[in-house]
């Protein structure tokens, strides 16, 4: 039996159903009571695979997330129990990078703000337009994995100068094939016109951008987030926007999803929000789900999954 905490692309569900009966959770975090026959658990971004859930599945042989981030899976508990973790690293690289550039362009050029003015009959607001192009501006990329590298390449094509946040041991260095300067995070924040976040959410990165980091940004700088909302201290972010130190914020993720109706982010003119859809283009959603399902099926058949689909903890 395969427990689905969330629905998948129909093709992915068909792949799994060919291996074992599907057991569906009524809500992402409210699975059925009897899980004794569950051999695999598959989720997307909302359903949490916790240690407690693992303990309820004595027949379990594999868990999976149809996505790249694993902050909703207890990978430590899974490793301790010898349960492989399947995911889809890199499958959403292009679509998230494109969404990042779209948010960056929207925030810089004021596209949404201007479109709303036109729709409301305020064409005359063009006289107050203050948008700016990306070319010639400095982009700080925090997190230089698949997505961060793709964002850097796209930003370079737009004529931006790219800086990359580095560990202190690599500060100021360049890889032989890497054209971008690497700086400690605090140095990068003080030099960038726009900062974009692409690190995974871990205990070490939770609240990575707090008041001290926001204060380091030059007044009027822009912040973009298509990674995880909890990377940013929400109270500090909102205060920096209301006070005017932060010039704008564009994000596909929030610390609380969906936002509360009274969240000031919903009314600020220099904020652009999308509802966690960066990976949900039709082609990428299908690829995320079907590749994950295919590798789960391989494990259930006692076959080797694709090597890149198996999560391996750094300290292992």
NUDRENLO-236273 format. One record per residue: x negated, y negated, z of N, C-alpha, C in turn. Coordinates in nm, 3 decimals. Layout:
- neast/nnorth/nup/caeast/canorth/caup/ceast/cnorth/cup
- X/Y/Z/X/Y/Z/X/Y/Z
...
END
This chain:
- neast/nnorth/nup/caeast/canorth/caup/ceast/cnorth/cup
- -0.084/0.120/0.000/0.000/0.000/0.000/-0.088/-0.126/0.000
- -0.046/-0.228/-0.074/-0.120/-0.354/-0.084/-0.033/-0.466/-0.030
- -0.081/-0.535/0.072/-0.008/-0.647/0.131/-0.042/-0.776/0.058
- 0.059/-0.842/0.003/0.043/-0.974/-0.060/0.095/-1.079/0.037
- 0.005/-1.159/0.089/0.048/-1.268/0.178/0.110/-1.382/0.098
- 0.072/-1.393/-0.030/0.127/-1.494/-0.121/0.141/-1.432/-0.259
- 0.228/-1.490/-0.339/0.246/-1.440/-0.475/0.121/-1.466/-0.558
- 0.103/-1.384/-0.662/-0.008/-1.399/-0.755/0.047/-1.412/-0.896
- -0.040/-1.438/-0.992/0.001/-1.439/-1.132/0.063/-1.303/-1.164
- 0.173/-1.299/-1.242/0.240/-1.171/-1.271/0.146/-1.064/-1.325
- 0.048/-1.102/-1.407/-0.045/-1.003/-1.459/-0.130/-0.942/-1.348
- -0.166/-1.023/-1.251/-0.244/-0.974/-1.138/-0.160/-0.879/-1.052
- -0.035/-0.916/-1.029/0.051/-0.828/-0.950/0.074/-0.695/-1.021
- 0.081/-0.699/-1.152/0.098/-0.575/-1.228/-0.025/-0.486/-1.215
- -0.145/-0.546/-1.217/-0.269/-0.470/-1.199/-0.270/-0.400/-1.064
- -0.229/-0.472/-0.960/-0.228/-0.415/-0.827/-0.120/-0.308/-0.811
- -0.002/-0.336/-0.867/0.110/-0.240/-0.855/0.078/-0.107/-0.923
- -0.013/-0.109/-1.020/-0.053/0.016/-1.085/-0.138/0.102/-0.994
- -0.192/0.042/-0.887/-0.277/0.116/-0.793/-0.202/0.163/-0.670
- -0.109/0.080/-0.622/-0.037/0.114/-0.499/0.087/0.025/-0.488
- 0.187/0.067/-0.410/0.306/-0.017/-0.390/0.268/-0.151/-0.326
- 0.340/-0.254/-0.365/0.315/-0.388/-0.312/0.408/-0.415/-0.193
- 0.352/-0.466/-0.086/0.427/-0.508/0.032/0.413/-0.659/0.042
- 0.524/-0.730/0.034/0.520/-0.877/0.030/0.552/-0.937/0.166
- 0.476/-1.042/0.199/0.500/-1.116/0.321/0.609/-1.221/0.296
- 0.706/-1.230/0.385/0.813/-1.328/0.369/0.758/-1.470/0.371
- 0.660/-1.493/0.455/0.588/-1.620/0.463/0.439/-1.587/0.463
- 0.354/-1.679/0.419/0.211/-1.648/0.410/0.151/-1.592/0.538
- 0.200/-1.640/0.653/0.142/-1.595/0.779/0.244/-1.524/0.868
- 0.338/-1.457/0.803/0.437/-1.377/0.875/0.456/-1.243/0.804
- 0.352/-1.157/0.806/0.363/-1.029/0.737/0.461/-0.936/0.806
- 0.506/-0.829/0.739/0.598/-0.733/0.801/0.536/-0.670/0.925
- 0.621/-0.610/1.007/0.575/-0.553/1.134/0.486/-0.431/1.113
- 0.530/-0.338/1.030/0.457/-0.213/1.012/0.355/-0.227/0.898
- 0.227/-0.229/0.935/0.119/-0.242/0.837/0.027/-0.120/0.838
- 0.077/-0.011/0.894/-0.008/0.107/0.912/-0.056/0.167/0.781
- 0.018/0.147/0.672/-0.020/0.205/0.544/-0.092/0.109/0.451
- -0.122/-0.011/0.499/-0.184/-0.113/0.413/-0.332/-0.082/0.392
- -0.373/-0.071/0.266/-0.512/-0.044/0.232/-0.584/-0.169/0.179
- -0.507/-0.268/0.136/-0.565/-0.393/0.085/-0.476/-0.510/0.122
- -0.539/-0.624/0.151/-0.467/-0.749/0.176/-0.520/-0.853/0.078
- -0.427/-0.920/0.008/-0.465/-1.023/-0.089/-0.391/-1.151/-0.055
- -0.462/-1.262/-0.057/-0.402/-1.392/-0.029/-0.455/-1.494/-0.128
- -0.402/-1.614/-0.121/-0.458/-1.726/-0.199/-0.514/-1.827/-0.099
- -0.449/-1.943/-0.082/-0.506/-2.045/0.006/-0.437/-2.064/0.138
- -0.312/-2.017/0.151/-0.236/-2.045/0.272/-0.235/-1.928/0.370
- -0.225/-1.808/0.318/-0.219/-1.692/0.405/-0.353/-1.664/0.470
- -0.355/-1.653/0.601/-0.478/-1.631/0.676/-0.498/-1.482/0.704
- -0.615/-1.432/0.675/-0.650/-1.294/0.708/-0.739/-1.301/0.830
- -0.678/-1.288/0.946/-0.746/-1.305/1.074/-0.792/-1.170/1.129
- -0.870/-1.177/1.234/-0.914/-1.054/1.301/-0.794/-0.978/1.355
- -0.695/-1.053/1.406/-0.575/-0.988/1.458/-0.500/-0.913/1.348
- -0.494/-0.972/1.229/-0.426/-0.905/1.118/-0.505/-0.781/1.075
- -0.636/-0.791/1.071/-0.719/-0.676/1.036/-0.693/-0.561/1.132
- -0.679/-0.593/1.260/-0.658/-0.490/1.361/-0.525/-0.417/1.345
- -0.431/-0.479/1.279/-0.299/-0.418/1.258/-0.296/-0.325/1.137
- -0.408/-0.316/1.065/-0.413/-0.238/0.941/-0.520/-0.129/0.951
- -0.491/-0.018/1.018/-0.593/0.086/1.040/-0.642/0.153/0.913
- -0.565/0.147/0.804/-0.604/0.212/0.679/-0.674/0.116/0.583
- -0.702/-0.003/0.628/-0.754/-0.109/0.541/-0.893/-0.075/0.486
- -0.910/-0.099/0.355/-1.041/-0.077/0.293/-1.095/-0.200/0.222
- -1.011/-0.304/0.200/-1.058/-0.423/0.131/-0.964/-0.540/0.158
- -1.021/-0.662/0.166/-0.940/-0.784/0.172/-0.989/-0.877/0.063
- -0.902/-0.969/0.020/-0.939/-1.053/-0.093/-0.867/-1.186/-0.089
- -0.934/-1.286/-0.147/-0.871/-1.415/-0.171/-0.884/-1.449/-0.319
- -0.774/-1.481/-0.383/-0.775/-1.523/-0.523/-0.816/-1.670/-0.526
- -0.944/-1.692/-0.508/-0.999/-1.827/-0.503/-1.145/-1.821/-0.465
- -1.206/-1.938/-0.449/-1.349/-1.944/-0.421/-1.380/-1.966/-0.274
- -1.301/-2.050/-0.205/-1.326/-2.076/-0.063/-1.274/-1.963/0.023
- -1.342/-1.939/0.135/-1.304/-1.827/0.223/-1.274/-1.872/0.365
- -1.241/-2.000/0.386/-1.217/-2.047/0.521/-1.089/-1.992/0.582
- -1.000/-1.930/0.501/-0.879/-1.870/0.557/-0.894/-1.719/0.578
- -1.016/-1.667/0.565/-1.045/-1.526/0.592/-1.150/-1.517/0.702
- -1.131/-1.423/0.794/-1.230/-1.400/0.898/-1.335/-1.305/0.843
- -1.434/-1.362/0.775/-1.536/-1.280/0.712/-1.629/-1.214/0.814
- -1.643/-1.275/0.931/-1.728/-1.216/1.035/-1.665/-1.087/1.086
- -1.534/-1.092/1.115/-1.465/-0.972/1.162/-1.464/-0.863/1.055
- -1.444/-0.904/0.931/-1.443/-0.806/0.822/-1.578/-0.736/0.811
- -1.687/-0.813/0.821/-1.820/-0.754/0.813/-1.843/-0.657/0.928
- -1.797/-0.694/1.046/-1.815/-0.608/1.163/-1.741/-0.475/1.146
- -1.628/-0.481/1.077/-1.548/-0.360/1.054/-1.588/-0.285/0.928
- -1.683/-0.342/0.854/-1.727/-0.277/0.731/-1.628/-0.287/0.617
- -1.545/-0.392/0.618/-1.443/-0.412/0.515/-1.494/-0.513/0.413
- -1.509/-0.476/0.286/-1.558/-0.571/0.186/-1.459/-0.684/0.162
- -1.513/-0.800/0.129/-1.433/-0.919/0.100/-1.452/-0.954/-0.047
- -1.341/-0.956/-0.120/-1.342/-0.990/-0.262/-1.294/-1.133/-0.281
- -1.362/-1.210/-0.366/-1.315/-1.344/-0.399/-1.355/-1.376/-0.542
- -1.335/-1.502/-0.584/-1.358/-1.537/-0.725/-1.446/-1.661/-0.736
- -1.572/-1.651/-0.694/-1.660/-1.769/-0.701/-1.685/-1.812/-0.844
- -1.678/-1.942/-0.867/-1.707/-1.996/-0.999/-1.590/-1.998/-1.095
- -1.483/-1.926/-1.064/-1.372/-1.918/-1.159/-1.300/-2.052/-1.174
- -1.307/-2.138/-1.072/-1.237/-2.267/-1.078/-1.332/-2.384/-1.102
- -1.456/-2.355/-1.142/-1.556/-2.461/-1.155/-1.512/-2.572/-1.249
- -1.477/-2.538/-1.371/-1.445/-2.642/-1.469/-1.321/-2.721/-1.432
- -1.216/-2.651/-1.389/-1.092/-2.724/-1.363/-1.103/-2.817/-1.242
- -1.173/-2.773/-1.136/-1.190/-2.861/-1.020/-1.283/-2.978/-1.054
- -1.386/-2.951/-1.132/-1.476/-3.060/-1.172/-1.402/-3.163/-1.257
- -1.320/-3.117/-1.350/-1.242/-3.210/-1.432/-1.145/-3.290/-1.346
- -1.082/-3.223/-1.250/-0.988/-3.294/-1.162/-1.062/-3.399/-1.080
- -1.181/-3.365/-1.037/-1.263/-3.461/-0.962/-1.290/-3.586/-1.045
- -1.330/-3.566/-1.171/-1.356/-3.682/-1.258/-1.227/-3.759/-1.285
- -1.115/-3.687/-1.298/-0.987/-3.756/-1.319/-0.954/-3.846/-1.201
- -0.973/-3.795/-1.080/-0.947/-3.876/-0.960/-1.043/-3.994/-0.952
- -1.169/-3.969/-0.988/-1.269/-4.074/-0.985/-1.234/-4.186/-1.083
- -1.193/-4.147/-1.203/-1.154/-4.245/-1.304/-1.029/-4.321/-1.261
- -0.932/-4.247/-1.208/-0.807/-4.311/-1.164/-0.835/-4.415/-1.056
- -0.917/-4.374/-0.958/-0.947/-4.464/-0.848/-1.026/-4.586/-0.895
- -1.124/-4.563/-0.983/-1.208/-4.673/-1.031/-1.134/-4.768/-1.123
- -1.052/-4.711/-1.211/-0.982/-4.794/-1.310/-0.844/-4.840/-1.264
- -0.795/-4.785/-1.153/-0.662/-4.823/-1.105/-0.551/-4.776/-1.196
- -0.566/-4.658/-1.257/-0.469/-4.610/-1.356/-0.330/-4.591/-1.295
- -0.324/-4.517/-1.184/-0.193/-4.493/-1.122/-0.131/-4.623/-1.074
- -0.212/-4.707/-1.012/-0.162/-4.835/-0.961/-0.107/-4.920/-1.074
- -0.178/-4.928/-1.186/-0.133/-5.008/-1.299/-0.009/-4.949/-1.364
- -0.005/-4.816/-1.374/0.112/-4.751/-1.435/0.238/-4.776/-1.352
- 0.224/-4.773/-1.220/0.339/-4.800/-1.133/0.387/-4.944/-1.149
- 0.293/-5.036/-1.166/0.330/-5.176/-1.184/0.410/-5.194/-1.313
- 0.365/-5.129/-1.420/0.437/-5.140/-1.548/0.576/-5.080/-1.535
- 0.585/-4.960/-1.473/0.715/-4.894/-1.457/0.811/-4.978/-1.375
- 0.756/-5.059/-1.285/0.841/-5.144/-1.200/0.866/-5.281/-1.263
- 0.822/-5.300/-1.388/0.846/-5.426/-1.457/0.750/-5.537/-1.421
- 0.632/-5.501/-1.366/0.537/-5.603/-1.322/0.417/-5.609/-1.417
- 0.442/-5.627/-1.544/0.335/-5.635/-1.645/0.237/-5.747/-1.612
- 0.287/-5.852/-1.551/0.203/-5.969/-1.522/0.090/-5.937/-1.425
- 0.094/-5.821/-1.360/-0.013/-5.785/-1.266/-0.145/-5.759/-1.337
- -0.142/-5.752/-1.472/-0.268/-5.735/-1.545/-0.363/-5.851/-1.517
- -0.309/-5.966/-1.480/-0.393/-6.081/-1.449/-0.473/-6.061/-1.320
- -0.429/-5.965/-1.238/-0.496/-5.938/-1.111/-0.582/-5.812/-1.118
- -0.596/-5.755/-1.237/-0.665/-5.625/-1.252/-0.811/-5.634/-1.210
- -0.856/-5.535/-1.132/-0.994/-5.535/-1.082/-1.062/-5.400/-1.104
- -1.017/-5.322/-1.201/-1.078/-5.192/-1.227/-1.221/-5.204/-1.278
- -1.295/-5.093/-1.265/-1.433/-5.092/-1.310/-1.463/-4.959/-1.375
- -1.562/-4.956/-1.466/-1.599/-4.831/-1.533/-1.695/-4.751/-1.446
- -1.714/-4.624/-1.484/-1.807/-4.538/-1.411/-1.952/-4.559/-1.454
- -1.973/-4.592/-1.580/-2.108/-4.609/-1.633/-2.188/-4.710/-1.550
- -2.309/-4.670/-1.515/-2.396/-4.759/-1.440/-2.381/-4.750/-1.290
- -2.282/-4.676/-1.243/-2.262/-4.664/-1.098/-2.333/-4.541/-1.044
- -2.357/-4.540/-0.915/-2.429/-4.429/-0.851/-2.331/-4.336/-0.783
- -2.337/-4.208/-0.820/-2.251/-4.105/-0.762/-2.331/-4.020/-0.665
- -2.281/-4.004/-0.545/-2.341/-3.915/-0.447/-2.264/-3.785/-0.442
- -2.329/-3.674/-0.475/-2.265/-3.543/-0.476/-2.305/-3.467/-0.349
- -2.208/-3.436/-0.266/-2.233/-3.364/-0.141/-2.184/-3.221/-0.159
- -2.278/-3.129/-0.176/-2.245/-2.990/-0.208/-2.280/-2.965/-0.353
- -2.385/-2.885/-0.377/-2.435/-2.872/-0.514/-2.429/-2.726/-0.560
- -2.311/-2.666/-0.541/-2.286/-2.534/-0.594/-2.234/-2.544/-0.736
- -2.153/-2.445/-0.777/-2.100/-2.443/-0.913/-2.027/-2.574/-0.947
- -1.935/-2.614/-0.859/-1.852/-2.732/-0.887/-1.934/-2.860/-0.880
- -2.016/-2.873/-0.776/-2.097/-2.993/-0.763/-2.188/-3.015/-0.882
- -2.246/-2.906/-0.933/-2.334/-2.918/-1.049/-2.255/-2.960/-1.174
- -2.136/-2.904/-1.190/-2.055/-2.940/-1.306/-2.010/-3.087/-1.298
- -1.973/-3.131/-1.179/-1.936/-3.272/-1.161/-2.054/-3.361/-1.195
- -2.174/-3.324/-1.151/-2.293/-3.403/-1.181/-2.317/-3.413/-1.331
- -2.295/-3.301/-1.402/-2.315/-3.302/-1.548/-2.214/-3.394/-1.616
- -2.088/-3.386/-1.573/-1.985/-3.472/-1.632/-2.011/-3.619/-1.600
- -2.051/-3.646/-1.475/-2.079/-3.784/-1.436/-2.197/-3.840/-1.515
- -2.298/-3.757/-1.540/-2.412/-3.801/-1.621/-2.367/-3.837/-1.761
- -2.275/-3.758/-1.816/-2.222/-3.787/-1.950/-2.148/-3.921/-1.953
- -2.095/-3.961/-1.840/-2.027/-4.090/-1.830/-2.125/-4.205/-1.807
- -2.252/-4.173/-1.795/-2.352/-4.277/-1.775/-2.378/-4.312/-1.631
- -2.342/-4.222/-1.538/-2.364/-4.248/-1.397/-2.502/-4.199/-1.355
- -2.556/-4.260/-1.251/-2.676/-4.210/-1.185/-2.629/-4.117/-1.074
- -2.685/-3.998/-1.066/-2.640/-3.897/-0.970/-2.745/-3.872/-0.863
- -2.701/-3.876/-0.737/-2.782/-3.838/-0.622/-2.719/-3.715/-0.558
- -2.800/-3.627/-0.505/-2.751/-3.504/-0.446/-2.792/-3.496/-0.300
- -2.696/-3.465/-0.213/-2.728/-3.448/-0.071/-2.810/-3.321/-0.053
- -2.921/-3.332/0.020/-3.011/-3.218/0.038/-3.034/-3.192/0.185
- -3.076/-3.069/0.215/-3.122/-3.039/0.350/-3.249/-3.120/0.374
- -3.276/-3.150/0.500/-3.389/-3.237/0.533/-3.521/-3.184/0.479
- -3.533/-3.050/0.469/-3.658/-2.992/0.421/-3.684/-3.020/0.273
- -3.577/-3.063/0.203/-3.592/-3.087/0.060/-3.570/-3.234/0.026
- -3.571/-3.318/0.125/-3.542/-3.460/0.104/-3.638/-3.521/0.003
- -3.581/-3.595/-0.091/-3.659/-3.666/-0.189/-3.721/-3.578/-0.295
- -3.686/-3.449/-0.294/-3.748/-3.357/-0.388/-3.666/-3.341/-0.514
- -3.728/-3.279/-0.615/-3.661/-3.243/-0.739/-3.691/-3.098/-0.769
- -3.589/-3.024/-0.811/-3.616/-2.893/-0.868/-3.682/-2.915/-1.004
- -3.765/-2.820/-1.051/-3.832/-2.839/-1.180/-3.734/-2.868/-1.294
- -3.618/-2.805/-1.290/-3.520/-2.824/-1.398/-3.405/-2.916/-1.357
- -3.419/-2.981/-1.241/-3.311/-3.061/-1.187/-3.345/-3.210/-1.194
- -3.267/-3.289/-1.270/-3.302/-3.430/-1.289/-3.256/-3.522/-1.177
- -3.178/-3.471/-1.083/-3.118/-3.558/-0.983/-3.199/-3.562/-0.854
- -3.218/-3.681/-0.801/-3.290/-3.698/-0.675/-3.209/-3.639/-0.561
- -3.276/-3.574/-0.468/-3.213/-3.516/-0.350/-3.250/-3.601/-0.228
- -3.148/-3.639/-0.154/-3.169/-3.724/-0.037/-3.093/-3.666/0.082
- -3.139/-3.694/0.204/-3.057/-3.658/0.321/-2.920/-3.724/0.310
- -2.821/-3.662/0.368/-2.683/-3.712/0.355/-2.672/-3.859/0.392
- -2.729/-3.900/0.504/-2.714/-4.039/0.547/-2.778/-4.137/0.450
- -2.890/-4.098/0.390/-2.954/-4.184/0.290/-2.869/-4.193/0.165
- -2.812/-4.080/0.124/-2.725/-4.078/0.007/-2.604/-4.168/0.027
- -2.542/-4.160/0.144/-2.422/-4.240/0.170/-2.450/-4.389/0.159
- -2.568/-4.430/0.199/-2.601/-4.574/0.198/-2.632/-4.626/0.058
- -2.655/-4.534/-0.038/-2.694/-4.576/-0.173/-2.585/-4.556/-0.277
- -2.484/-4.475/-0.248/-2.385/-4.438/-0.349/-2.271/-4.540/-0.360
- -2.224/-4.558/-0.482/-2.102/-4.637/-0.505/-1.979/-4.548/-0.488
- -1.994/-4.422/-0.524/-1.886/-4.323/-0.513/-1.947/-4.197/-0.453
- -1.877/-4.135/-0.358/-1.921/-4.009/-0.298/-1.815/-3.904/-0.324
- -1.858/-3.784/-0.367/-1.764/-3.675/-0.393/-1.807/-3.552/-0.315
- -1.712/-3.484/-0.253/-1.740/-3.372/-0.163/-1.712/-3.238/-0.229
- -1.809/-3.146/-0.217/-1.795/-3.012/-0.277/-1.859/-2.903/-0.191
- -1.853/-2.919/-0.060/-1.908/-2.817/0.029/-1.795/-2.729/0.082
- -1.824/-2.603/0.117/-1.722/-2.518/0.177/-1.691/-2.564/0.318
- -1.574/-2.529/0.367/-1.536/-2.563/0.504/-1.587/-2.454/0.598
- -1.674/-2.491/0.688/-1.730/-2.402/0.789/-1.731/-2.479/0.922
- -1.759/-2.412/1.033/-1.772/-2.487/1.158/-1.874/-2.600/1.148
- -1.980/-2.578/1.071/-2.086/-2.680/1.058/-2.043/-2.799/0.973
- -1.950/-2.779/0.879/-1.911/-2.888/0.789/-1.779/-2.953/0.828
- -1.708/-2.898/0.926/-1.584/-2.960/0.972/-1.616/-3.099/1.028
- -1.546/-3.201/0.980/-1.574/-3.337/1.023/-1.708/-3.390/0.975
- -1.758/-3.335/0.865/-1.887/-3.377/0.810/-1.893/-3.528/0.786
- -1.782/-3.583/0.736/-1.774/-3.727/0.712/-1.687/-3.788/0.822
- -1.752/-3.847/0.919/-1.682/-3.912/1.030/-1.706/-4.061/1.029
- -1.677/-4.126/1.140/-1.692/-4.272/1.146/-1.835/-4.316/1.116
- -1.932/-4.247/1.174/-2.072/-4.287/1.153/-2.110/-4.279/1.006
- -2.063/-4.173/0.938/-2.094/-4.156/0.796/-2.021/-4.259/0.711
- -1.895/-4.285/0.743/-1.819/-4.385/0.669/-1.879/-4.524/0.685
- -1.930/-4.552/0.804/-1.993/-4.683/0.828/-2.118/-4.702/0.744
- -2.183/-4.590/0.706/-2.304/-4.600/0.625/-2.274/-4.637/0.480
- -2.153/-4.609/0.434/-2.115/-4.643/0.298/-2.115/-4.795/0.281
- -2.159/-4.840/0.164/-2.150/-4.982/0.136/-2.005/-5.025/0.128
- -1.975/-5.141/0.176/-1.837/-5.189/0.176/-1.782/-5.187/0.033
- -1.665/-5.128/0.018/-1.604/-5.117/-0.113/-1.632/-4.987/-0.186
- -1.715/-4.900/-0.127/-1.745/-4.771/-0.189/-1.621/-4.684/-0.194
- -1.625/-4.584/-0.283/-1.512/-4.495/-0.302/-1.548/-4.353/-0.256
- -1.448/-4.281/-0.206/-1.468/-4.145/-0.158/-1.368/-4.053/-0.228
- -1.417/-3.940/-0.281/-1.334/-3.843/-0.352/-1.353/-3.706/-0.287
- -1.243/-3.634/-0.268/-1.251/-3.502/-0.204/-1.162/-3.402/-0.277
- -1.225/-3.300/-0.337/-1.149/-3.190/-0.397/-1.193/-3.057/-0.334
- -1.250/-3.064/-0.214/-1.298/-2.943/-0.146/-1.200/-2.900/-0.038
- -1.212/-2.954/0.082/-1.123/-2.925/0.193/-1.099/-3.051/0.274
- -0.975/-3.071/0.317/-0.939/-3.192/0.390/-1.013/-3.209/0.521
- -1.039/-3.098/0.591/-1.101/-3.106/0.723/-1.249/-3.143/0.718
- -1.305/-3.159/0.600/-1.443/-3.209/0.591/-1.453/-3.353/0.639
- -1.340/-3.423/0.639/-1.337/-3.565/0.674/-1.259/-3.584/0.803
- -1.311/-3.664/0.893/-1.239/-3.703/1.014/-1.121/-3.790/0.971
- -1.001/-3.737/0.985/-0.883/-3.806/0.934/-0.860/-3.943/0.994
- -0.876/-3.955/1.125/-0.854/-4.084/1.191/-0.955/-4.187/1.143
- -1.081/-4.146/1.132/-1.185/-4.238/1.086/-1.161/-4.281/0.942
- -1.117/-4.187/0.858/-1.087/-4.218/0.718/-0.978/-4.323/0.708
- -0.869/-4.301/0.777/-0.756/-4.394/0.769/-0.793/-4.531/0.823
- -0.871/-4.534/0.930/-0.915/-4.662/0.985/-1.004/-4.737/0.887
- -1.095/-4.666/0.821/-1.186/-4.730/0.725/-1.110/-4.787/0.606
- -1.003/-4.720/0.564/-0.922/-4.769/0.453/-0.839/-4.890/0.494
- -0.776/-4.882/0.610/-0.690/-4.992/0.656/-0.773/-5.117/0.683
- -0.892/-5.097/0.741/-0.979/-5.211/0.772/-1.041/-5.272/0.646
- -1.051/-5.190/0.539/-1.103/-5.242/0.413/-1.248/-5.209/0.386
- -1.313/-5.140/0.481/-1.453/-5.105/0.458/-1.465/-5.005/0.343
- -1.378/-4.905/0.341/-1.376/-4.808/0.232/-1.290/-4.863/0.121
- -1.347/-4.875/0.002/-1.275/-4.938/-0.109/-1.162/-4.855/-0.165
- -1.170/-4.724/-0.151/-1.063/-4.638/-0.202/-1.090/-4.493/-0.172
- -0.985/-4.414/-0.176/-0.994/-4.271/-0.145/-0.904/-4.196/-0.242
- -0.960/-4.093/-0.306/-0.882/-4.007/-0.394/-0.906/-3.863/-0.353
- -0.799/-3.786/-0.341/-0.817/-3.651/-0.289/-0.709/-3.556/-0.338
- -0.749/-3.431/-0.352/-0.655/-3.322/-0.382/-0.625/-3.240/-0.258
- -0.692/-3.273/-0.147/-0.678/-3.197/-0.022/-0.668/-3.294/0.095
- -0.600/-3.251/0.201/-0.584/-3.337/0.318/-0.607/-3.255/0.445
- -0.634/-3.326/0.556/-0.651/-3.258/0.683/-0.521/-3.194/0.729
- -0.408/-3.253/0.692/-0.276/-3.195/0.719/-0.201/-3.186/0.587
- -0.164/-3.064/0.546/-0.092/-3.045/0.419/0.041/-2.973/0.445
- 0.151/-3.029/0.393/0.163/-3.161/0.331/0.148/-3.272/0.435
- 0.122/-3.397/0.390/0.105/-3.506/0.486/0.237/-3.539/0.555
- 0.225/-3.593/0.675/0.345/-3.637/0.746/0.405/-3.758/0.675
- 0.537/-3.776/0.681/0.602/-3.887/0.611/0.548/-4.025/0.649
- 0.497/-4.038/0.772/0.447/-4.168/0.817/0.297/-4.183/0.800
- 0.234/-4.093/0.727/0.089/-4.101/0.705/0.058/-4.227/0.624
- -0.029/-4.314/0.675/-0.062/-4.438/0.602/-0.123/-4.413/0.465
- -0.180/-4.297/0.443/-0.237/-4.267/0.311/-0.131/-4.272/0.201
- -0.007/-4.249/0.238/0.101/-4.247/0.139/0.142/-4.386/0.091
- 0.103/-4.489/0.163/0.147/-4.625/0.127/0.032/-4.717/0.086
- -0.091/-4.676/0.110/-0.204/-4.762/0.075/-0.223/-4.766/-0.076
- -0.245/-4.884/-0.131/-0.257/-4.902/-0.275/-0.389/-4.849/-0.331
- -0.488/-4.834/-0.245/-0.619/-4.787/-0.291/-0.641/-4.639/-0.262
- -0.532/-4.564/-0.256/-0.538/-4.420/-0.231/-0.465/-4.346/-0.342
- -0.527/-4.241/-0.395/-0.464/-4.155/-0.496/-0.468/-4.012/-0.442
- -0.352/-3.950/-0.429/-0.343/-3.815/-0.375/-0.273/-3.722/-0.473
- -0.325/-3.600/-0.485/-0.256/-3.494/-0.560/-0.238/-3.375/-0.465
- -0.135/-3.291/-0.486/-0.098/-3.189/-0.388/-0.172/-3.056/-0.400
- -0.305/-3.060/-0.388/-0.388/-2.938/-0.388/-0.363/-2.855/-0.515
- -0.377/-2.921/-0.629/-0.347/-2.857/-0.758/-0.469/-2.845/-0.850
- -0.587/-2.882/-0.802/-0.703/-2.887/-0.891/-0.732/-2.753/-0.958
- -0.702/-2.641/-0.892/-0.730/-2.509/-0.950/-0.609/-2.448/-1.019
- -0.498/-2.519/-1.024/-0.373/-2.457/-1.068/-0.339/-2.478/-1.215
- -0.438/-2.509/-1.298/-0.410/-2.507/-1.441/-0.375/-2.362/-1.478
- -0.297/-2.344/-1.582/-0.246/-2.209/-1.614/-0.359/-2.110/-1.639
- -0.461/-2.153/-1.714/-0.570/-2.062/-1.748/-0.651/-2.023/-1.625
- -0.682/-2.121/-1.539/-0.763/-2.092/-1.421/-0.685/-2.011/-1.319
- -0.558/-2.043/-1.299/-0.478/-1.966/-1.203/-0.471/-1.820/-1.245
- -0.450/-1.796/-1.372/-0.447/-1.658/-1.423/-0.581/-1.590/-1.400
- -0.691/-1.659/-1.432/-0.824/-1.600/-1.418/-0.857/-1.569/-1.272
- -0.825/-1.663/-1.182/-0.850/-1.640/-1.040/-0.778/-1.515/-0.991
- -0.651/-1.505/-1.027/-0.568/-1.394/-0.977/-0.605/-1.261/-1.041
- -0.620/-1.259/-1.173/-0.645/-1.130/-1.240/-0.784/-1.076/-1.209
- -0.885/-1.163/-1.200/-1.019/-1.113/-1.168/-1.022/-1.057/-1.026
- -0.955/-1.125/-0.934/-0.949/-1.077/-0.797/-0.877/-0.943/-0.790
- -0.761/-0.935/-0.857/-0.683/-0.811/-0.856/-0.762/-0.695/-0.916
- -0.832/-0.721/-1.026/-0.909/-0.615/-1.092/-1.018/-0.562/-1.001
- -1.083/-0.650/-0.925/-1.190/-0.605/-0.836/-1.135/-0.536/-0.712
- -1.020/-0.578/-0.662/-0.955/-0.506/-0.553/-0.918/-0.365/-0.600
- -0.864/-0.354/-0.721/-0.827/-0.224/-0.776/-0.948/-0.132/-0.786
- -1.063/-0.188/-0.822/-1.186/-0.107/-0.831/-1.223/-0.050/-0.694
- -1.213/-0.134/-0.591/-1.245/-0.086/-0.457/-1.148/0.025/-0.416
- -1.021/0.007/-0.444/-0.921/0.108/-0.407/-0.946/0.240/-0.480
- -1.005/0.234/-0.598/-1.036/0.355/-0.673/-1.175/0.409/-0.638
- -1.237/0.350/-0.535/-1.372/0.390/-0.493/-1.474/0.365/-0.603
- -1.449/0.261/-0.684/-1.544/0.218/-0.786/-1.611/0.089/-0.740
- -1.724/0.057/-0.799/-1.795/-0.064/-0.763/-1.729/-0.187/-0.825
- -1.693/-0.287/-0.745/-1.641/-0.413/-0.802/-1.755/-0.491/-0.865
- -1.721/-0.594/-0.942/-1.824/-0.680/-0.999/-1.906/-0.740/-0.885
- -2.036/-0.737/-0.899/-2.125/-0.777/-0.789/-2.097/-0.919/-0.740
- -2.071/-1.011/-0.833/-2.053/-1.150/-0.791/-1.922/-1.171/-0.715
- -1.829/-1.075/-0.721/-1.700/-1.089/-0.656/-1.702/-1.047/-0.510
- -1.812/-0.988/-0.464/-1.821/-0.940/-0.326/-1.894/-1.044/-0.243
- -1.825/-1.092/-0.140/-1.885/-1.192/-0.052/-1.991/-1.128/0.036
- -2.106/-1.191/0.040/-2.215/-1.147/0.127/-2.257/-1.263/0.215
- -2.249/-1.244/0.344/-2.285/-1.350/0.437/-2.433/-1.383/0.426
- -2.465/-1.509/0.440/-2.602/-1.557/0.418/-2.702/-1.488/0.509
- -2.659/-1.456/0.632/-2.755/-1.397/0.725/-2.768/-1.248/0.708
- -2.686/-1.189/0.615/-2.692/-1.046/0.598/-2.817/-1.005/0.522
END
